[in-house]
C-alpha cells in the first residue's frame, strides 16, 4: 500500500510540474502566481502548496525541462555510430523549431533568475556542461574516426558550439532569425572547425 501511495504522489507531482510549465509559458516567470498553476492543474492553491511554494515548484519544473531537453539531444546523437551523423543530429535537435517551441521557451523563461539565484545558476551550469559534454564526445569520436580535423581542443570547440546555440536560440524565439538560418550558421562553424561539411547530410 505504501508503495502505491508513493507512486500516486509522484504521479501527481509530475502532473503539477506540467501545470507549472503551461502556466509559465502563458504568464512568464515574473508574472506567475500560485493561482495560475492551480488553474492549470484544476485544483485549489492550497492543494498546490502541499507540493511546495512557488519557487520550489518552478525550480522543479525547470529541473525536469533540463532533463528532458538533455535526454532528447543525447538520444538523437546516440542513434548513430558515425560522428558526422552524430554532429548533424546534435545540431538539429538543439535548435528551437520556432518562436513557439515550448521546451526551449521554458528554459529561457527561467534563465534571468540565474543572475540572482544560486540554485538556478547551478542548474543552468549543469545544463551547459551536459551539452558541452555531448559535443565534446562527438568531436573526439570524429577525430578518432578520421572524419574531423579539429583546429582546437575538443572541449573548447564544444563550448563554442553551446555558446553560439544559446545566443541564436533567443533570435529564433524572438522571430529575428529562422531555425533554418541558425542551423546553417552552426553548420558553417562546424565546417570551419572540423573540415567536414554537414550540408551534405540534407
Secondary structure as UniProt FT lines:
FT   HELIX           2..27
FT   TURN            29..31
FT   HELIX           34..41
FT   HELIX           45..49
FT   TURN            50..51
FT   HELIX           54..78
FT   HELIX           83..94
FT   TURN            99..100
FT   HELIX           102..111
FT   HELIX           112..115
FT   HELIX           118..144
FT   TURN            145..146
FT   HELIX           154..173
FT   TURN            174..175
FT   HELIX           179..194
FT   HELIX           198..201
//
